[in-house]
Amino acid sequence: MKYKAAIFDMDGLLLDTERVCMSIFEEACQVVNVPFLKNIYLEIIGRNAAGIEEVLKAGYGPDLDYPTLHDVWRERYNAVVTQQAIPVKSGVVELLTWLTEHDIPVAVATSTRREIAEIKLRLSGLDRFFECYATGCEVTQGKPDPEIYHLAAQRLNQRPEECVAFEDSNNGVRSAMAAKMHTYQVPDLVEPSDDVKQLGHTILPSLHDVLAELKAQ
């Protein structure tokens, strides 16, 4: 393979967490008596904590009690994902195994906080594949900024342009492409937007298709 390292997003790509997270956010909205605005929620996918706060405050307006909503949402979400394994997405194990067999070092670049990311990956059994993590709490600018992908490449001791990135969200694709990585997008909850489609990356329906293309190279 022409790439020297591979970097994966986590939620919605490796793990089927996005639907779980959205459902719990909807529950939290009911608890604090605010409407569940799905169109606003979908804009936060792929962002770190600071980015999520910015989007939700802008979308819900100045009357939103964000600290209370955030606390209810995160308490309920963490109670789920730190106690039970989230299902692994189709094709993940096959792709990670193939990369390992070809001595391609692999990292995670996730907007999730490090301690939660480590628990999720350990419970799912995927932690054994990854050499290092770059997480949302370790960067100043979250996705769509390229900082998190630059950090992951640095920890793999590789130049960003020699890495291949795997994402599901539009914000994640913008981040990886800005880092000058060849990027594969496997959409989850959100389809690629028109502007993202123009970035020149590869969009495929599953990680099985990604693996087939990499093998063909």
N, C-alpha and C positions, 0 to 999 in steps of 0.2 A: 504494500500500500504506500502511496506517495506521501501520506501524512506521518509525522513523527510522534504525535500524541493526539488523544481524543478527550474532549471535555463535554460533559453532559449537564444539562439542567436536571432538576429532580422532580418537582411536583408537576404532574400532568404529562410527564415524559417517561420517567422511570417508574413512578408510582401513581396510581389512580386516585390522587388526593384532591383534585380540584373540585369534583362534585361533592365530596365530603365537606370541604371547606365552605363552599357556597351554601350548602344546606344548613350548616351550623351558623353561618352569618345570618341567614334568613331567620333562624330561631332567635338569635340575639336581637335582631331588629324587633321581633315581636315582644321580647322581654322588656326592652327599653321604649317600646311604643313609638317606633318610627317605621315608615314604609320600607319594604324591601325593593330597592330600585336596581333591577337586574342589569340594565344598561350601564349604570354607574359601576356596579360591582365588577363587571367584565373588564373594565378599564384598569383594574388594579392587578390583574393576573400578570405574574412575572416581576412585580415590583417588590422592593424591600419595605421595611416598616415605615420609613420616612416617606417613601413614595406613595404607599397605601394611604397614610394619613392625609397627605396633600390632595390626592384624588377624591377621597371621601368627603373631606371638608369642602372642597370646591363643588362637588356634585350635590351634596345635601344642604349646603348653605350655612350661614352663621349660627342658626339655632340648634345645630346638631351638638349634642353632648358627646363629643368623640371619645374622651377618656372612659366614660361609662360603657359605651357601645364596644369599644376596643377590649376592655377588661372582661366583659361578659362573653364576647366572641372568643377571645383567646383562651380563657379558662375552660370553656366547653370544648374547644378544638384540641387543646393540648391534653385534656383528659382522655380524648379518644386516641390520638396518634401516638401518645407515649405509653399506651397500655396494650395496644393491639397492632398487629402487622397490617399495613395498608396493602391491598392487592398490587402486585407487580404488573406493569403493562405488558401486553403481548409483544414478544420479540426481544425483550430486554435481555434476558439471560443468554439467549443465543448470540446476540450481538456482542455483549460483554465477554462472553467466553471466546468468541472468535478473535476479538482484539487481544485478549490475554495470550491466546495461543500464538499470535503473531508478534508478541513482545512489544505491543503498543501500550505505553503508559496511559493511564486513564485517571481523570479528575472529575470532581463535581463542582459546578458553579451555580449555586442556588441562592435565591433571595432570602431563604429561610435562615433563622438564627442557627448558629453552629450547633449548639447543644441539642436542639430539636432535630436538626438534619441528621446528626449522628445517631440519635435514637431511632428515627424512621428507617434509616438504611440498615441499622443493626437488626431491627425487628423483621425487616423484609428479607434479610439474608444477603443483601447486595453489598454490604460494606467490604467484603473480602476482595472485591474487584478494584477498589479505588486506592490510589497511592496518596491522594491528598484532597482537601476540600478548600474551596473559596466560598465564603458565605456572606449573606447580606449585612451582618453586623460588623464585618471586617473591612468594609469599603465606605468611602465618603459619599460617593455617588452610585446609586443602585441602577439596575437595568431600567431604561434602555442605554445608559452610559456604558462604555466598554470597560470600565475599571475592573469589574469582577472577572472578566475574561482575561484581562492582562495579568491579574493576580494569579489566576489558575495556571496560566502558561508559565509565569515566573516560578511557581512552586514545582512545576514539572521540568524546569530548566530547559524550556523550549521557546523559540520565537513564536509569537502569536500567528504569523502567517504560515507557519508549518504545522498548525493544529487544525483539526476538524471539530466543529461544534455541533451539538444536537439540541434542538429546542422544540417546544410546542407553541409558545406564545409569541405574539407580535413584538412585545417589548423585549423578550429574550433574543429574538432574531435581530432586532435593531442593535442590541448590545454586541452580539457576536460578530455581526457584519462590520460594525464600527471598529472592532478589534482586529479586522482584516483576516478573519478566519473563514475558511470555506464552511458553509452552514447548511445543515439539513433541518428542515422543519417538518414535524409530524403533528398537525393540528389536533388539539383536544377540544376544549369548550368553545374556543373562538377560532373562526376561520381566518386565514390571512387577509388583511385589509388590502385595498387596492395599492396604497403606497408601499406596503411591505412587499407585495408581489413584484414590484419594480426593482427590488434590491439585487436581484440576480442570483439568489440562493436556490437550493433545490427543495421542492415541496413534494413529499411523498405520503401516502396514506398510512403507512405503518413502519415500524422498525424492521419488520421482515423484509420490506421492500428496500430499506436502506442497506441492510446487510447484503442483499442480492446485488445491489449496485456496487458496493465496496468490493465484493468478491470479483465482480466483472472487471474491476480496475487492475 
